[in-house]
Amino acid sequence: MDFGRLSDLRYVDFRLPADHPETAAVLARALPTQPAPPAVYVGCPIWTNKAWLGSYFPQGIKDADYLHHYARQFNSIELNTTHYRIPDAPTVRKWREAVPESFRFCPKIPQVISHDRALYNADDLTTSFCRAIEGLGPTLGHAFLQLPPTFGPEHLRRLERYLLDFPAFVPLAVELRHPGWFSDAGLLATVTAMLEALGKPLVISDVAGRRDALHQRLTTPTAFVRLNGHGLIDSDFRRADDWAARVAGWLEAGLHTAYLFIHQKDILHSPLWAEHFLRRLHELTGMAVQPPRVIPQPVQGSLF
């Protein structure tokens, strides 16, 4: 994820800000209907990770088997392939059959809707996309609408109209990137109140160069977090600890579901970050989400 990525991190304060004041109220209202147990999903942006062959994937597997083995390491995926094309029914069926029912796909809305058309005249495309991913059945998590940095607050009414018309059978989170959404407290209050009324989570982005997008305002009992790592430097692990503590607090307060997606430039670093985060979360909550682990590889016998 290039959004907010910096080459010089010396002056970045990676500490998590306090929760937005409205977050506590959202969670308090959600507590009576909190499922037992609540759900935590952790994943990466892709599953075709050839660098994992011989460690997190068995050596020598076919490309068609990557998703099956990815789903043995992570319980969710940020499905970026749907950003570039609407999948056909056979493709969606293959995806669904490759994973257990406990797995969750979080498909990204196609860029022709979010970027090219900027939500204009996108009803037919949106319906086609939603009908396609409906084929994921119980493995469909939250889709997410990533709006470009050019989509600013002047388009609030267009966003509201789009969300009002969005098919109700697909859960949807919304990611805002234009700085104007966050620089005006009154505007942020307006858009988050709208998302809360419509039942749409506002994506939280933990990235070095855009700390304003780390708003900590939950609009539903679902938290949807996207995080950039930086090669497992010390701050990566401190952030894993901080996020474990924050998610643990949200779960105690009434959170139903948390999605966390880790983006590392070196994909080998993502399982290590996730393992650290999930171990710490288990220590704090007792939740036993299976972390990624290196798998034993077959050893060929010797002739002597």
Contacts in CASP RR format, 6 or more apart in sequence:
PFRMAT RR
TARGET T0000
AUTHOR 0000-0000-0000
METHOD contacts of the structure
MODEL  1
MDFGRLSDLRYVDFRLPADHPETAAVLARALPTQPAPPAVYVGCPIWTNK
AWLGSYFPQGIKDADYLHHYARQFNSIELNTTHYRIPDAPTVRKWREAVP
ESFRFCPKIPQVISHDRALYNADDLTTSFCRAIEGLGPTLGHAFLQLPPT
FGPEHLRRLERYLLDFPAFVPLAVELRHPGWFSDAGLLATVTAMLEALGK
PLVISDVAGRRDALHQRLTTPTAFVRLNGHGLIDSDFRRADDWAARVAGW
LEAGLHTAYLFIHQKDILHSPLWAEHFLRRLHELTGMAVQPPRVIPQPVQ
GSLF
1 45 0 8 1.000
1 207 0 8 1.000
1 226 0 8 1.000
1 228 0 8 1.000
1 263 0 8 1.000
3 177 0 8 1.000
3 205 0 8 1.000
3 207 0 8 1.000
3 210 0 8 1.000
3 228 0 8 1.000
4 205 0 8 1.000
4 207 0 8 1.000
4 208 0 8 1.000
4 209 0 8 1.000
4 210 0 8 1.000
4 228 0 8 1.000
5 207 0 8 1.000
5 208 0 8 1.000
5 209 0 8 1.000
5 228 0 8 1.000
6 12 0 8 1.000
6 208 0 8 1.000
6 209 0 8 1.000
9 208 0 8 1.000
9 230 0 8 1.000
9 233 0 8 1.000
9 235 0 8 1.000
12 208 0 8 1.000
12 209 0 8 1.000
12 211 0 8 1.000
12 235 0 8 1.000
13 211 0 8 1.000
14 208 0 8 1.000
14 235 0 8 1.000
14 238 0 8 1.000
14 239 0 8 1.000
15 242 0 8 1.000
16 206 0 8 1.000
16 214 0 8 1.000
16 216 0 8 1.000
16 239 0 8 1.000
16 242 0 8 1.000
16 243 0 8 1.000
16 246 0 8 1.000
17 211 0 8 1.000
17 214 0 8 1.000
17 216 0 8 1.000
18 216 0 8 1.000
19 216 0 8 1.000
19 217 0 8 1.000
19 218 0 8 1.000
19 246 0 8 1.000
20 192 0 8 1.000
20 215 0 8 1.000
20 216 0 8 1.000
20 217 0 8 1.000
20 218 0 8 1.000
22 192 0 8 1.000
22 196 0 8 1.000
22 217 0 8 1.000
22 218 0 8 1.000
23 216 0 8 1.000
23 217 0 8 1.000
23 218 0 8 1.000
23 250 0 8 1.000
24 253 0 8 1.000
26 196 0 8 1.000
26 218 0 8 1.000
26 219 0 8 1.000
26 220 0 8 1.000
26 221 0 8 1.000
27 218 0 8 1.000
27 221 0 8 1.000
27 250 0 8 1.000
27 253 0 8 1.000
27 254 0 8 1.000
27 255 0 8 1.000
28 253 0 8 1.000
28 254 0 8 1.000
30 220 0 8 1.000
30 221 0 8 1.000
30 254 0 8 1.000
30 255 0 8 1.000
30 256 0 8 1.000
31 253 0 8 1.000
31 254 0 8 1.000
33 221 0 8 1.000
33 256 0 8 1.000
34 221 0 8 1.000
34 254 0 8 1.000
34 255 0 8 1.000
34 256 0 8 1.000
35 256 0 8 1.000
37 287 0 8 1.000
38 251 0 8 1.000
38 254 0 8 1.000
38 255 0 8 1.000
38 256 0 8 1.000
38 257 0 8 1.000
38 258 0 8 1.000
39 256 0 8 1.000
39 257 0 8 1.000
39 258 0 8 1.000
40 247 0 8 1.000
40 251 0 8 1.000
40 257 0 8 1.000
40 258 0 8 1.000
40 260 0 8 1.000
40 278 0 8 1.000
40 281 0 8 1.000
40 287 0 8 1.000
40 289 0 8 1.000
41 75 0 8 1.000
41 76 0 8 1.000
41 104 0 8 1.000
41 106 0 8 1.000
41 141 0 8 1.000
41 257 0 8 1.000
41 258 0 8 1.000
41 259 0 8 1.000
41 260 0 8 1.000
42 74 0 8 1.000
42 75 0 8 1.000
42 76 0 8 1.000
42 259 0 8 1.000
42 260 0 8 1.000
42 261 0 8 1.000
42 262 0 8 1.000
42 274 0 8 1.000
42 277 0 8 1.000
42 278 0 8 1.000
42 289 0 8 1.000
43 74 0 8 1.000
43 75 0 8 1.000
43 76 0 8 1.000
43 77 0 8 1.000
43 78 0 8 1.000
43 260 0 8 1.000
43 261 0 8 1.000
43 262 0 8 1.000
43 270 0 8 1.000
43 274 0 8 1.000
44 70 0 8 1.000
44 74 0 8 1.000
44 77 0 8 1.000
44 78 0 8 1.000
44 261 0 8 1.000
44 262 0 8 1.000
44 263 0 8 1.000
44 267 0 8 1.000
44 270 0 8 1.000
45 77 0 8 1.000
45 78 0 8 1.000
45 80 0 8 1.000
45 261 0 8 1.000
45 263 0 8 1.000
46 77 0 8 1.000
46 80 0 8 1.000
46 267 0 8 1.000
47 66 0 8 1.000
47 67 0 8 1.000
47 70 0 8 1.000
47 71 0 8 1.000
47 77 0 8 1.000
48 63 0 8 1.000
48 66 0 8 1.000
49 56 0 8 1.000
49 57 0 8 1.000
49 66 0 8 1.000
49 70 0 8 1.000
49 267 0 8 1.000
51 266 0 8 1.000
51 267 0 8 1.000
51 268 0 8 1.000
52 73 0 8 1.000
52 267 0 8 1.000
52 268 0 8 1.000
52 271 0 8 1.000
53 59 0 8 1.000
53 60 0 8 1.000
53 61 0 8 1.000
54 295 0 8 1.000
54 297 0 8 1.000
55 268 0 8 1.000
55 294 0 8 1.000
55 295 0 8 1.000
56 69 0 8 1.000
56 73 0 8 1.000
56 271 0 8 1.000
56 292 0 8 1.000
56 293 0 8 1.000
56 294 0 8 1.000
56 295 0 8 1.000
57 66 0 8 1.000
57 69 0 8 1.000
57 70 0 8 1.000
57 295 0 8 1.000
58 69 0 8 1.000
58 295 0 8 1.000
58 297 0 8 1.000
58 298 0 8 1.000
59 297 0 8 1.000
59 298 0 8 1.000
61 69 0 8 1.000
67 95 0 8 1.000
67 98 0 8 1.000
67 99 0 8 1.000
68 98 0 8 1.000
68 99 0 8 1.000
70 77 0 8 1.000
71 98 0 8 1.000
71 99 0 8 1.000
71 100 0 8 1.000
71 103 0 8 1.000
73 271 0 8 1.000
73 292 0 8 1.000
73 293 0 8 1.000
74 274 0 8 1.000
74 292 0 8 1.000
75 102 0 8 1.000
75 103 0 8 1.000
75 104 0 8 1.000
75 289 0 8 1.000
75 290 0 8 1.000
76 103 0 8 1.000
76 104 0 8 1.000
76 105 0 8 1.000
76 106 0 8 1.000
76 141 0 8 1.000
76 259 0 8 1.000
76 261 0 8 1.000
77 103 0 8 1.000
77 104 0 8 1.000
77 105 0 8 1.000
77 106 0 8 1.000
78 106 0 8 1.000
78 108 0 8 1.000
78 226 0 8 1.000
78 261 0 8 1.000
79 105 0 8 1.000
79 106 0 8 1.000
79 107 0 8 1.000
79 108 0 8 1.000
80 108 0 8 1.000
81 87 0 8 1.000
82 107 0 8 1.000
82 108 0 8 1.000
82 109 0 8 1.000
82 110 0 8 1.000
82 129 0 8 1.000
82 133 0 8 1.000
83 108 0 8 1.000
83 109 0 8 1.000
83 110 0 8 1.000
83 111 0 8 1.000
83 146 0 8 1.000
84 110 0 8 1.000
84 111 0 8 1.000
85 110 0 8 1.000
86 110 0 8 1.000
86 125 0 8 1.000
86 128 0 8 1.000
86 129 0 8 1.000
86 132 0 8 1.000
87 95 0 8 1.000
87 132 0 8 1.000
87 133 0 8 1.000
88 132 0 8 1.000
89 132 0 8 1.000
89 135 0 8 1.000
92 132 0 8 1.000
92 133 0 8 1.000
92 135 0 8 1.000
92 136 0 8 1.000
93 135 0 8 1.000
95 105 0 8 1.000
95 136 0 8 1.000
95 139 0 8 1.000
96 135 0 8 1.000
96 136 0 8 1.000
96 137 0 8 1.000
96 139 0 8 1.000
99 105 0 8 1.000
99 139 0 8 1.000
101 138 0 8 1.000
101 139 0 8 1.000
103 139 0 8 1.000
104 139 0 8 1.000
104 140 0 8 1.000
104 141 0 8 1.000
104 259 0 8 1.000
105 133 0 8 1.000
105 136 0 8 1.000
105 139 0 8 1.000
105 140 0 8 1.000
105 141 0 8 1.000
106 141 0 8 1.000
106 142 0 8 1.000
106 143 0 8 1.000
106 144 0 8 1.000
106 173 0 8 1.000
106 224 0 8 1.000
106 259 0 8 1.000
106 261 0 8 1.000
107 129 0 8 1.000
107 133 0 8 1.000
107 136 0 8 1.000
107 140 0 8 1.000
107 143 0 8 1.000
107 144 0 8 1.000
108 143 0 8 1.000
108 144 0 8 1.000
108 146 0 8 1.000
109 126 0 8 1.000
109 129 0 8 1.000
109 143 0 8 1.000
109 144 0 8 1.000
109 145 0 8 1.000
109 146 0 8 1.000
109 172 0 8 1.000
110 125 0 8 1.000
110 129 0 8 1.000
112 122 0 8 1.000
112 125 0 8 1.000
113 119 0 8 1.000
113 122 0 8 1.000
113 125 0 8 1.000
113 126 0 8 1.000
113 129 0 8 1.000
113 145 0 8 1.000
114 145 0 8 1.000
114 146 0 8 1.000
114 147 0 8 1.000
114 148 0 8 1.000
114 151 0 8 1.000
115 148 0 8 1.000
117 125 0 8 1.000
118 148 0 8 1.000
118 150 0 8 1.000
118 151 0 8 1.000
118 155 0 8 1.000
118 158 0 8 1.000
119 151 0 8 1.000
119 155 0 8 1.000
119 158 0 8 1.000
119 159 0 8 1.000
119 161 0 8 1.000
119 162 0 8 1.000
120 158 0 8 1.000
122 162 0 8 1.000
123 165 0 8 1.000
126 162 0 8 1.000
126 165 0 8 1.000
126 166 0 8 1.000
126 167 0 8 1.000
127 167 0 8 1.000
130 143 0 8 1.000
130 166 0 8 1.000
130 167 0 8 1.000
130 169 0 8 1.000
130 170 0 8 1.000
133 140 0 8 1.000
133 143 0 8 1.000
133 170 0 8 1.000
134 140 0 8 1.000
134 169 0 8 1.000
134 170 0 8 1.000
140 170 0 8 1.000
140 171 0 8 1.000
141 171 0 8 1.000
141 259 0 8 1.000
142 171 0 8 1.000
142 172 0 8 1.000
142 173 0 8 1.000
142 201 0 8 1.000
142 222 0 8 1.000
142 224 0 8 1.000
142 259 0 8 1.000
143 170 0 8 1.000
143 171 0 8 1.000
143 172 0 8 1.000
143 173 0 8 1.000
144 172 0 8 1.000
144 173 0 8 1.000
144 174 0 8 1.000
144 175 0 8 1.000
144 203 0 8 1.000
144 224 0 8 1.000
145 172 0 8 1.000
145 173 0 8 1.000
145 174 0 8 1.000
145 175 0 8 1.000
146 175 0 8 1.000
146 177 0 8 1.000
146 203 0 8 1.000
147 159 0 8 1.000
147 174 0 8 1.000
147 175 0 8 1.000
147 176 0 8 1.000
147 177 0 8 1.000
147 178 0 8 1.000
148 177 0 8 1.000
149 177 0 8 1.000
149 178 0 8 1.000
149 179 0 8 1.000
150 178 0 8 1.000
151 159 0 8 1.000
151 176 0 8 1.000
151 177 0 8 1.000
151 178 0 8 1.000
152 176 0 8 1.000
152 178 0 8 1.000
152 180 0 8 1.000
152 181 0 8 1.000
153 178 0 8 1.000
153 180 0 8 1.000
153 181 0 8 1.000
153 184 0 8 1.000
153 187 0 8 1.000
153 191 0 8 1.000
156 187 0 8 1.000
156 190 0 8 1.000
156 191 0 8 1.000
156 194 0 8 1.000
159 174 0 8 1.000
159 191 0 8 1.000
160 194 0 8 1.000
163 172 0 8 1.000
163 174 0 8 1.000
163 194 0 8 1.000
163 195 0 8 1.000
163 198 0 8 1.000
163 200 0 8 1.000
164 198 0 8 1.000
166 172 0 8 1.000
171 222 0 8 1.000
172 200 0 8 1.000
173 200 0 8 1.000
173 201 0 8 1.000
173 202 0 8 1.000
173 203 0 8 1.000
173 222 0 8 1.000
173 224 0 8 1.000
174 195 0 8 1.000
174 200 0 8 1.000
174 201 0 8 1.000
174 202 0 8 1.000
174 203 0 8 1.000
175 202 0 8 1.000
175 203 0 8 1.000
175 205 0 8 1.000
175 226 0 8 1.000
176 182 0 8 1.000
176 191 0 8 1.000
176 202 0 8 1.000
176 203 0 8 1.000
176 213 0 8 1.000
177 205 0 8 1.000
177 210 0 8 1.000
177 213 0 8 1.000
179 210 0 8 1.000
179 212 0 8 1.000
180 187 0 8 1.000
181 187 0 8 1.000
181 188 0 8 1.000
181 191 0 8 1.000
182 188 0 8 1.000
182 212 0 8 1.000
182 213 0 8 1.000
182 215 0 8 1.000
183 212 0 8 1.000
188 215 0 8 1.000
188 217 0 8 1.000
191 202 0 8 1.000
192 202 0 8 1.000
192 217 0 8 1.000
192 219 0 8 1.000
195 201 0 8 1.000
195 202 0 8 1.000
195 219 0 8 1.000
195 220 0 8 1.000
196 219 0 8 1.000
196 220 0 8 1.000
199 219 0 8 1.000
199 220 0 8 1.000
200 219 0 8 1.000
200 220 0 8 1.000
201 218 0 8 1.000
201 219 0 8 1.000
201 220 0 8 1.000
201 222 0 8 1.000
201 223 0 8 1.000
201 224 0 8 1.000
202 215 0 8 1.000
202 217 0 8 1.000
202 218 0 8 1.000
202 219 0 8 1.000
202 224 0 8 1.000
203 224 0 8 1.000
203 225 0 8 1.000
203 226 0 8 1.000
204 213 0 8 1.000
204 214 0 8 1.000
204 215 0 8 1.000
204 216 0 8 1.000
204 223 0 8 1.000
204 224 0 8 1.000
204 225 0 8 1.000
204 226 0 8 1.000
205 213 0 8 1.000
205 214 0 8 1.000
205 225 0 8 1.000
205 226 0 8 1.000
205 227 0 8 1.000
206 214 0 8 1.000
206 225 0 8 1.000
206 226 0 8 1.000
206 227 0 8 1.000
206 228 0 8 1.000
206 239 0 8 1.000
206 243 0 8 1.000
207 213 0 8 1.000
207 214 0 8 1.000
207 226 0 8 1.000
207 227 0 8 1.000
207 228 0 8 1.000
208 228 0 8 1.000
208 230 0 8 1.000
216 246 0 8 1.000
218 250 0 8 1.000
218 255 0 8 1.000
221 254 0 8 1.000
221 255 0 8 1.000
221 256 0 8 1.000
221 257 0 8 1.000
222 255 0 8 1.000
222 256 0 8 1.000
222 257 0 8 1.000
222 258 0 8 1.000
222 259 0 8 1.000
223 247 0 8 1.000
223 250 0 8 1.000
223 255 0 8 1.000
223 257 0 8 1.000
223 258 0 8 1.000
223 259 0 8 1.000
224 259 0 8 1.000
225 243 0 8 1.000
225 258 0 8 1.000
225 259 0 8 1.000
225 260 0 8 1.000
225 261 0 8 1.000
226 261 0 8 1.000
226 263 0 8 1.000
227 239 0 8 1.000
227 243 0 8 1.000
227 260 0 8 1.000
227 261 0 8 1.000
227 262 0 8 1.000
227 263 0 8 1.000
228 263 0 8 1.000
228 264 0 8 1.000
229 236 0 8 1.000
229 239 0 8 1.000
229 262 0 8 1.000
229 263 0 8 1.000
229 264 0 8 1.000
229 265 0 8 1.000
229 269 0 8 1.000
229 273 0 8 1.000
230 236 0 8 1.000
230 264 0 8 1.000
230 265 0 8 1.000
231 264 0 8 1.000
231 265 0 8 1.000
231 266 0 8 1.000
231 269 0 8 1.000
232 264 0 8 1.000
232 269 0 8 1.000
232 272 0 8 1.000
232 273 0 8 1.000
236 269 0 8 1.000
236 273 0 8 1.000
237 273 0 8 1.000
237 276 0 8 1.000
240 273 0 8 1.000
240 276 0 8 1.000
240 277 0 8 1.000
240 280 0 8 1.000
241 276 0 8 1.000
241 280 0 8 1.000
243 260 0 8 1.000
243 277 0 8 1.000
244 277 0 8 1.000
244 278 0 8 1.000
244 280 0 8 1.000
244 281 0 8 1.000
244 283 0 8 1.000
244 284 0 8 1.000
245 280 0 8 1.000
245 284 0 8 1.000
247 255 0 8 1.000
247 258 0 8 1.000
247 260 0 8 1.000
247 281 0 8 1.000
248 281 0 8 1.000
248 284 0 8 1.000
248 285 0 8 1.000
249 255 0 8 1.000
250 258 0 8 1.000
251 258 0 8 1.000
251 285 0 8 1.000
251 287 0 8 1.000
252 285 0 8 1.000
260 277 0 8 1.000
262 270 0 8 1.000
262 273 0 8 1.000
262 274 0 8 1.000
262 277 0 8 1.000
263 270 0 8 1.000
264 270 0 8 1.000
264 273 0 8 1.000
271 291 0 8 1.000
271 292 0 8 1.000
272 292 0 8 1.000
274 291 0 8 1.000
274 292 0 8 1.000
275 291 0 8 1.000
275 292 0 8 1.000
275 293 0 8 1.000
278 289 0 8 1.000
278 290 0 8 1.000
278 291 0 8 1.000
279 291 0 8 1.000
281 287 0 8 1.000
281 289 0 8 1.000
282 288 0 8 1.000
282 289 0 8 1.000
END
